[in-house]
Amino acid sequence: MRIVKSAFIGVLAVLTVVSGFAQNEGAKKELSVEESYLQESIEAMVIREQSRAESRDMKYVALEYINEAISEGRTTEEIQKTLDFLALEGVVNKSREGGVGRVTNNYPDVRAKAVAYLGDIGGEAAKNSLVKVVLSDPEPMVLTEAVRSLAKIGLNDNEEVATSISWILSRFDILNPDNSLALAALNAFDSIAKQNNGIKDPGTIRMIIKISEGSYIRPVQNRAKEVLNNLRQYSAANAAKESKNGKK
């Protein structure tokens, strides 16, 4: 473990030197394309290696670097791939004691942060990663963050996102209804509908109706009824538009 930490310290030292050099030179001239690429490549390498370390603490350090990079507009494909790895770690990407024993890298808190940052990055690749999380993660805390991120991204080609969210809701509804997850899903349905001129998946509509009448607290039931009303308005508007176009 000391060897791994020493390696990280060494790489971080290189990054510090490069950053320091860049700042000093910045007083004279802007970074060249080659220098900028080198700096970003080293940063991505550090983040990637930290994310794959065994300790939770090192993964949190990687997430802090990722948050800083996102805030400063330095998102890269490598960072997106690292978040994809962290979002699925312990569920899809498993490490076991002796190769066959208990899972040693099951960190729901790490996964929850990773999926939140995927929402900040946005785009098709991030959406695909989040759908994989929704379909595989067993933890409501992680799923709730993933659903919020999908709502933020707003993509729903072929109703893929809506059906994935309604599927996980159905899975929990059978044995253990979760109010926080249900509320996050309802907000996501509403947001996705606004960004895509409605939701057309019948299974999603049935799930929202089920929440409005099921074993959920009153505020969640009321939110379900509100979302249903909003979806009806989209349906009515779309029908009117199609009818108008048909008469032309």
C-alpha positions in Angstrom: 0.0 0.0 0.0 2.9 2.3 0.8 4.3 1.7 -2.7 1.0 2.7 -4.3 0.8 5.9 -2.2 4.3 6.7 -3.0 3.6 6.3 -6.7 0.6 8.7 -6.4 2.7 11.2 -4.6 5.3 11.0 -7.3 2.8 11.6 -10.1 1.2 14.4 -8.1 4.6 16.0 -7.8 5.1 15.9 -11.5 1.7 17.5 -12.0 2.6 20.2 -9.5 5.8 20.9 -11.3 4.0 21.1 -14.7 1.3 23.3 -13.2 3.9 25.6 -11.6 5.8 25.8 -14.8 2.7 26.7 -16.7 1.8 29.4 -14.2 5.2 31.0 -14.4 5.3 30.9 -18.1 1.8 32.2 -18.2 3.1 35.6 -17.1 5.1 35.7 -20.3 2.8 33.8 -22.8 -0.2 31.6 -22.9 0.2 27.8 -22.7 0.9 26.2 -26.0 -1.4 23.5 -27.3 1.3 20.9 -26.4 1.7 22.1 -22.8 -2.0 22.3 -22.2 -2.4 18.7 -23.6 0.4 17.5 -21.3 -1.1 19.1 -18.3 -4.6 17.6 -18.9 -3.1 14.2 -19.7 -1.2 14.1 -16.4 -4.3 15.2 -14.5 -6.4 12.5 -16.2 -3.8 9.9 -15.4 -3.7 10.8 -11.7 -7.4 10.8 -11.5 -7.7 7.4 -13.2 -5.1 5.8 -11.0 -6.6 7.2 -7.8 -10.1 6.0 -8.8 -8.7 2.4 -9.1 -6.9 2.4 -5.7 -8.3 0.1 -3.1 -9.1 2.7 -0.4 -12.4 4.7 -0.3 -10.4 7.8 0.7 -8.3 7.7 -2.4 -11.4 7.4 -4.5 -12.8 10.5 -2.8 -9.7 12.4 -3.7 -10.2 11.4 -7.3 -13.8 12.7 -7.1 -12.6 16.0 -5.7 -10.2 16.4 -8.6 -13.0 15.5 -11.0 -15.4 18.0 -9.4 -12.7 20.7 -9.8 -12.1 19.8 -13.4 -15.8 19.9 -14.2 -16.1 23.3 -12.5 -13.3 24.7 -14.5 -14.5 23.2 -17.8 -11.8 20.6 -18.2 -14.0 17.6 -18.8 -12.4 15.0 -21.0 -13.4 11.6 -22.3 -10.9 10.1 -19.8 -12.7 11.8 -16.9 -16.1 10.6 -18.2 -14.7 7.0 -18.4 -13.4 7.3 -14.8 -16.8 8.4 -13.5 -18.3 5.5 -15.4 -16.0 3.1 -13.6 -16.7 4.6 -10.2 -20.5 4.7 -10.8 -20.5 0.9 -11.4 -17.8 -0.1 -8.9 -18.8 -2.8 -6.5 -21.9 -3.7 -8.6 -20.5 -4.3 -12.1 -16.8 -3.7 -11.5 -16.2 -6.0 -8.5 -13.1 -6.9 -6.5 -13.3 -9.9 -4.2 -11.2 -11.3 -1.4 -9.0 -14.0 -2.8 -10.8 -13.6 -6.1 -13.9 -15.5 -4.9 -14.7 -14.1 -1.4 -16.8 -11.1 -0.3 -16.9 -7.9 -2.5 -14.3 -5.5 -1.1 -15.0 -2.4 -3.2 -18.8 -1.9 -2.6 -18.9 1.9 -1.8 -22.4 3.3 -2.4 -21.4 6.7 -1.3 -18.7 6.8 -3.9 -21.1 5.6 -6.6 -23.7 8.3 -5.6 -21.1 11.1 -6.0 -19.9 9.7 -9.3 -23.5 9.6 -10.8 -24.1 13.1 -9.6 -21.0 14.3 -11.5 -22.1 12.4 -14.6 -25.2 14.6 -14.5 -23.0 17.7 -14.5 -21.0 16.4 -17.5 -24.2 15.5 -19.5 -24.3 14.2 -23.0 -25.0 10.8 -24.6 -22.1 8.9 -23.0 -23.0 10.1 -19.5 -26.7 9.2 -20.1 -25.7 5.7 -21.1 -23.6 5.2 -18.0 -26.5 6.4 -15.8 -28.9 4.0 -17.5 -26.6 1.2 -16.7 -26.5 2.3 -13.0 -30.3 2.5 -12.9 -30.6 -1.0 -14.3 -28.0 -2.6 -12.0 -27.5 -0.8 -8.7 -29.4 -2.1 -5.6 -29.0 1.0 -3.4 -31.8 3.6 -3.3 -29.4 6.3 -2.4 -27.4 5.7 -5.6 -30.5 5.2 -7.8 -32.0 8.5 -6.5 -28.9 10.4 -7.6 -28.8 8.6 -10.9 -32.4 9.5 -11.6 -31.7 13.2 -10.7 -28.8 13.2 -13.1 -30.9 11.7 -15.9 -33.5 14.4 -15.4 -30.7 17.0 -15.6 -29.4 15.6 -18.9 -32.9 15.3 -20.3 -32.3 12.8 -23.1 -35.0 10.2 -23.8 -34.6 8.8 -27.3 -37.0 6.0 -27.9 -38.3 6.4 -24.4 -35.2 4.6 -23.1 -34.6 6.8 -20.0 -38.3 6.9 -19.0 -38.7 3.1 -19.3 -35.5 2.5 -17.3 -36.6 4.7 -14.5 -40.1 3.2 -14.4 -38.6 -0.3 -14.3 -36.5 0.4 -11.2 -39.6 2.0 -9.6 -41.6 -1.1 -10.3 -38.9 -3.3 -8.8 -38.9 -1.4 -5.5 -42.7 -1.0 -5.5 -43.3 -4.7 -5.2 -41.3 -5.3 -2.0 -40.1 -2.0 -0.5 -41.6 1.3 -1.9 -39.1 4.1 -1.4 -40.6 7.7 -1.1 -37.3 9.5 -1.9 -36.7 7.4 -5.0 -40.3 7.8 -6.1 -40.2 11.6 -5.7 -36.9 11.8 -7.6 -38.4 9.7 -10.4 -41.6 11.8 -10.6 -39.5 15.0 -10.8 -37.4 13.3 -13.5 -40.5 12.3 -15.5 -41.8 15.9 -15.3 -38.4 17.4 -16.4 -37.9 14.9 -19.2 -41.4 15.5 -20.5 -40.7 19.3 -20.6 -37.5 18.7 -22.6 -39.0 16.1 -25.0 -42.6 17.4 -25.4 -44.1 14.7 -23.3 -43.5 11.0 -22.5 -45.2 8.3 -24.7 -44.2 5.1 -22.8 -47.4 3.4 -21.5 -45.5 1.6 -18.7 -44.3 4.9 -17.3 -47.8 6.3 -17.3 -49.0 3.2 -15.4 -46.2 3.5 -12.9 -47.1 7.1 -12.2 -50.8 6.1 -11.7 -49.7 3.4 -9.3 -47.6 5.8 -7.2 -50.6 8.2 -7.0 -52.7 5.4 -5.5 -50.1 3.2 -3.8 -48.3 2.9 -0.5 -46.5 6.3 -0.6 -46.8 9.4 1.6 -49.3 12.0 0.6 -46.9 14.5 -0.8 -45.5 11.9 -3.2 -49.0 10.8 -4.2 -49.9 14.4 -4.9 -46.8 15.0 -6.9 -47.7 11.9 -9.0 -51.2 13.3 -9.7 -49.6 16.7 -10.7 -47.2 14.9 -13.1 -50.0 13.0 -14.7 -51.9 16.2 -15.3 -48.9 17.7 -16.9 -48.5 14.7 -19.2 -52.1 14.9 -20.2 -51.6 18.5 -21.3 -48.7 17.4 -23.5 -50.8 14.7 -25.0 -53.7 17.0 -25.7 -51.3 19.6 -27.3 -49.7 16.9 -29.5 -53.1 15.6 -30.6 -54.3 19.0 -31.5 -51.1 19.7 -33.5 -51.4 16.4 -35.4 -55.0 17.1 -36.2 -54.1 20.6 -37.5 -51.4 19.2 -39.6 -53.7 16.5 -41.0 -56.2 19.1 -42.2 -53.5 20.9 -44.2 
